[in-house]
């Protein structure tokens, strides 16, 4: 069971606007229309208040399904209470299904507003996207209830995620920006606001949002969430400055990314391009050399070999450039064929999901190169989130199976099992489909890189014949700059020639001497 986060996961019934157990007080006129509650509903509410959630769910189910003789308002009350009951039991996806019944009826349901805080609680155990989808029925003004208290920030963020996913990026910017500073969700909201600004092409505002995340990381107590978004903000800032051709500033942020961060391999590769743009070829090649170390089995950067070839070509080192192209041609077209075969073999998303599970368990029967590519696909944030959701659904089914026989054999348990099992099937398919799409993108990337490699190979031939076009010749390093840049070593470092063996504490510090042969 996912561990609840302390600030937002615990929702006290007494926080709501109604009486005990968070129930609305019906006006006398409403009560008269709906009639008194049945004995079944009264018993269910008493069991709920007493903490017997399994017992309460059995009776609530009878009310919801119209088997107790209760009127519509009492049945709606039972729907809402069933959602709370299942949440307390840790059956989060089942709880969401009942809250969704409330949400789909909109403001016509008397507990539409009260459901908001329970959505905030469920977002701690279910994927954000799953919960955020339900927020689409609400408007920003619906979140202005004083009773929501500290949960309002969570809900503003979730509503922002909903609009971001539906291409309502301007609305998302406003919602992310409305999350109060000092709340647990603030760093995440500012990061997403920065991403939204990037999508809108507003680079300076994006940079300001990402820098705010860094300020929070400096000022707030260190948590795994804060540290994660700090690393993500550093990477995002580096990309913003690279896109505006501020390469030195871009490198500054790439180099601040921690070596233990999962973003570090990406930072090494992307900063190689920034170093290349600054003609710091030694560092660009050194980073590529680092990425070939055996410590990065979950990262794949086919483009690095093409960049390596371009660096050597730019310095008229045609033999080395050709070796880089040969390395690419030896590895990646064959890998593209392996990816195509894998996608053909597991064209059913459910089958692809099963293959992913085997890989997580160190099985799978794939070549080392293909395994590395698939593991990189597994590292995709969307794929990981989908797999976490499947794990949560599997946990809920296991909990139901381990419940006492009286409840496990009840009608409500049977319905919940069917619903959760169906959700798991959908989630497995979604995870498999996401992985398929990620692998398809890798295959398309390799195909495009093959075209680039052919162009480089063609220009290598022309360079050797000294028939490069004037424009391309201008891109190469001038004769006056052909001497290798000295590799500076400060008092805290030592120069040590690479002997063919990688050491973890050397990663990121490799340099390759490059002396231009242009003009000779």
N, C-alpha and C positions, 0 to 999 in steps of 0.2 A: 504494500500500500504506500502511495506517495505521501511523504511527510508534509503536513500542512505548514505553511509559512505563517509565522505568528501574527503578523499585523492584520492580514486581510482574510485569512482562511477561516478564522473562528467568527461565526456570526451568531450573536446572542439573540434569542427570540425577543427578549425584552427591549431590544433596540428599536423595534418597529413602532409604528404609530398606534397600533391597536392594543388590546389587553394582553393578558398572559398568553404565552406561546405565540406571540406575534400575530394573533388573529384580529381581523377587523371587527369592530363592534357594529352590528347591523342596526340601522335606525328602526324604531318600532314599526314603521310602515312596511319596511322591507321584511322584517321578521314575520309580520302578519301574512304577507304574501307568500313567503316561503314555508310558513308553518314551522312548528317546533322541530328540532333535529330528532332523528330516530335514535333508538337506544343503541343501535350499532355505531352511529357517529359519535354519540356521547361517550361510549366505551372506548372508541378509537382515540378520541382526544384525551381522555383520562390516561390511557396507556402511553400516549405520546408524552404527556406532561410528566409521567412517572419514569420516562426513559426506557420503556419497553417498546423499542422501535419495531422489532420483528412482529410482536403481537399487534401493534397499532397498524402495521401495513396490511395485515390480513383483513381487518375490519374496514380500513379505509378503501381497500379494493372493492369490497362489497358495495360501498356507497358510490364510488366513482362509476362503477359499472351499472348502477341503477337497480341494484338488488335489495336495497334497504328501504325503499319507498320514500327516500328524501327528495325534496324539490331541487330545482336547478341550482339555486344559490348555495345550498348545503353541499351539493355535488361539487360545485366549483371550490368551495372551501376545502373539501376532501382532496381534490386534485392538488391544490397548493400544499396542503399538509403532507400529502404523500411525497411530494418532491423533497420537502424538508426531512421527512422521515428517512428516505433512502439516502440522502446526503449524510445524515448522522450515522447511518449504517456503513458508510464508506462506499456505497454503490453509486458512484458519481455519474456515470453515463446514464444509468437508469433514472436517477434523480432529474437529470437534464431533460429526459424524455417527458416526464410529467410537468416540469416547469414549462416545457415547450408548448404543452396544451394550453397553459395559461397565456403564454405570449401570443400564440396564434389568434386568440380571441381579442387581443388588443385591449383597448380601454373599456370594452364591454365586460371584461372579466374584472371582478372586484379586487383581485389580488395582482393585477397587472403591475402596478407600481411597486408592491412589496416584493415581487420576484427579483427585482434588480439586485438587491444585496446578496441574494443567494447565487446569482450568476457570478458576482464578484468572487464569492467563495469557491465556486466550482472551477473558476479559471486557475486556481492553484493546483488542481489535480488533473485537469483536462487540457488539451492543446488550446492555446489562445484562439486559433482560427475557428475551432469548433464552437467555443462559447461566444466569440465575437459575432458570429453569424446570427445568433439569436438577438443581439443588440440592435439589429437593423430595424426592428419594429419600434424602437424608441427614438425620441428626439433629444437633443441636448438639454432642452428645458425640463425634460422628465428627470434629469439627474440633479436638479436643484432642490431636491427634498432635504431639509435639514436632518431628517432622521438617518440619511445615508452616512453622515459624518465622514470619517476617514476613508470610507469605501468609495466616495465620490471620485477620487483621483483614479482608482482602479477602473471605474466604469467609464470615465472620460477616455482613458487610454484604450479600453476595449472597443468603445464606439469609434474611436479614431482608427483602430485596426480594421474595423468593419468597412469604413468608408475608403480607407487606403486600398483594401482588397477589391473594392468595387469601382476603382478609378476616380473616386471622389477625393483627390489628393488635396485640394484647397481646403475642404472641410476637415480632412485629417490633420492638416497643419494647425488649424485653429484648435481642434480638440486636444492634440498632443500638447500644444502650448498652454492649455488651460489647466493641465495637471499641476497641482500646488507643489511648490518647492518644499523639500523636506519629507515628502511621502516616499514610501518604499519604491514606488513605481516611477519616480521622477527621472532617474537616469535613463531608464528604458524609453520613457516617453520622449525625452529630449533627443535620444538617438534616432528614434523613428521620425521625429520632426525633421532632423537633419537629412535623413534619407528621403523624406517627402520633398524637401527643398531641392535636393539633387535632381529628383524626377521632374521638378518644375523648372530646372535650369537656373536656379537662384543660388549660385555657388557661395557667395559671401555670407548669406544667411545660413546656408548649410554648415559652413565652417564655424560660424558663431555657435550654432546648436551643438556641434561636436565638441567644441572647446568648453562649453558649459558642462558636458558630461565629464570632461577631464577635471574641471574644478570640483565637481561633486566627488569624484574619486579621491581628490586630495583632502577634502574637508570632512567627508562622511566616514564613519567607521568602516573598515574593510570587510566586505562580504563577498562571497563568490559571485553574486550577481553584479555588484559594482565593479569588481575586477574584470569580469567578462566584458561588460559594456565599455570599460575603459580601453581594453585592447581593440574592441570593434571600432571605437571612436578614433583611435590612433590610425587604424588602417583606412578608415573612411576619410580622415583629414589628408593622409598621404595621397589618396586617390584624387581628392578635390584639387590639391595643389599640383599634382601631375597633369591633370586635365587643363590647368591654366598655365602650363609650361613653367611653373616655378619649381624646377627640378631639385634644387638644393634644399628648399623647404620641404618638399615631398620626401626626400631622403631622410631628413631630420626626424620626421614622424615614423617612417618605416623602421628606422633604427631604434626607436623607443619601444617597439613591440617586444615583449618578453620572449626569451628563447623557449620558455615552457608553454607559451600560448599556442593554441591550435592554429592561430593565424600566422605564426612565424614563417612556415615554409612559403606561404603565399606572399608574405612581405619580402622574403629573400628574392623570390622570382620577380615580383613587380618592381622592386627597387633596382634589379639588374637593368631594366629598361631605363630607369631614371639615371643610373650611372652611365649607361651607354649614351644617353642624350647629352650628358656633360663631358663626353669623351674620356670618362674614367674607365677605360677598358679593363684594366687590371682588376678592379673591384667587380665589374659586371661578370667577368669570367670566373672570378673567385666565388661569387654567389652561386653560379651555375654548377661549379665544382662541388660546392657544399650540398646542393640538392641531389647529387648523385650518391650521397652517403646512404648506407643501409638503414639509417634511422628514420627515414621518411616513407615508410611503406604505405601510409595512408594518403600520400600526396602524389599527384601526377602532373607534370608540366612538359608535355611534348614540345611546346613552343620554345623551350629553353635551348634545344639543339639547333633550331633555326637561328635564334639570336646569336648563339655561339659562332655559327658560320658567318653571319653578317658582320660580327665584330672583326673576325679575321679578314673577311673580304674588304672591309673598310680600311684595313691596314695593309692591303695588298699581300697578305700572307695566304696565298692561294692554296698551298698544300694543306695547311691546317684547316682552311675553310672547306676544302673538299673532304677531308676526313670527317668533319662535323656533319656534312651533308650525307656522307656514307653511313655514319652512325645512325642518323635519323632514318635513312632509307632502309637500313637493315632491321630496324626495330618497329617503326610505326605503321607502315602500310600493312605488314603482317598482323600487327595488333588491331588495326581497323577491321581486318577480315575476321579476326577472332571475336571482336565485339559484335559484328554483323551476325556471325554464327550463333553467338550467345543469345542475341535478341530474337533470332529466328527459332532457336530451340525453346526459349522461354517466352514465346509471344503472348501467352496468357499471363496477365498481371499477377494472378494468384500463384502461378508456378514461379514467376520471377521472385515473388516474396519468399517462397520456400527456399530458393537458392540463396537469397540474402541471409536467411536465418542460418543456413549451413556455413556461410562465410563468417558470420559472427562467431560461430563455434569452431573456427580454424579449419573447417572442411571446405568442400566445394569442388575439388579436383580441377582447378584452373592453373594455367601457366603463371609463373611469377609476375610477368608483365601485366597480364589480364587481371590477375588478382589485385594488383596494385591499383589499377584503374577502377575496378569495381569497389574496392575499399574507399577510394576517393569519392566515388558516387555515394557511398554510404555516409560519408562525412558531410554531404550536403545538408544544410539546416532543415529544409523541408522534409527530406527523407528521414532524417533522425527524428523529427517531431512526429512523423507518421508512425515510425516504429515504436516510439514511446507510447503513443496512443494505443497501438495494438497490445503492448505489454500491460497497459492499464486495464483494458477490456478483458484480457486473459486473467488478470488478477481478480477482477470482479467475479468472473465465472468460477474461479477456484474457490473464492469465498462462499459463493452460493452453494457449491458442491459440499463444502465443509460445514454448512449450517446444520442445526438440529433438524431431525427428520420431520417434525410437525410443521416447521416452516418450509422446508425444502420441498415438501409434497403438496404445499398449498397452491391455490389457483394463482395467487399473485406471483409466487416464485416461478411458476411455469411460464407466465407471461414475460417476466423480467428476463429469464434465461433465453427465451426466444428472441427478445429484443436485443439483448447484449450480444448474443451469438451472431445475429444478423449484422449488428454494428461492427463486430470484429471482422466478419467477412468483408464488409465494405472497406474497412480500414486496411485490411491486408491487401485488397485489390488496389487501394489508393497508394499504399507504400510501394507495391510492385510497379504500378504505372509511373510513379514519380522517378523510381530508379531507372525504368526503361527510358524515360525522357532524358534523364541526365546522361545515360550512356549514349543515346542518340546524339546528344550535343557533343559528347567527346568524339564520336565517329565523324560528325560534320566538321569539328575543329581539326581533326587529323587530315581530313580530305582537303580543307583549305590550306593547311600547312604544307601538304604535299605540293600544291600549286606554288606556294611561296618558295619551297625548297628547289623546285625546278627553275624558277626565275633566278635564284641565287647561283645555281649551278651554271646556268646560261651566262651569267655575268662573270663567273669565275673563268669560263672559257674565253670570253671577250677580254677580260683583264689580262690573261696570259698572252693573248694576241696583241695586247695594247690597242684594242679597238673600242674601248669603252666610249659611250656617248659623252659629250662634254658635260652634260648635267650630272651624270653619274660620277664622272671623274671628279667633279667638284665636291661630291659627298665623301670622297676618300681623304684620308689624312695626308696633309701636305708633306713634302720631303723634309722641310725644316722641322717638322714635328715627329720625325720617324724614330728618334731615340726613345727607348723605353723610359717611362716615368719611374723615378726611383721609388721604391716601396719604403715609406718612412716607418720606423719602429721607435716607439717611445720607451721610457724607462720601465713601464709596466709590462712590456711585451718583448718577445724574442723572435727573431727570424729563424725558421726551421724548415728546411726543404721537405716537401711531401715525399714520403717513401712508399706510397701505395696503400697505406693503411690509415683509415679514418679514425680519429679520436673525437669523442663527443665534445670535449672542452675546446677543440679547435674549430668546431663548426661555426661558420659565419666570419671567420678570420682569414680565410684563404685569399691569396692574391696570385695572379698569373702575370708574369712579365710579358709585355707586348711592345715590340719595337717595329714601327711601321717600315715597310719596304717600298712604299710608294715613291716613285721618282728614281729608283735605282735602275 
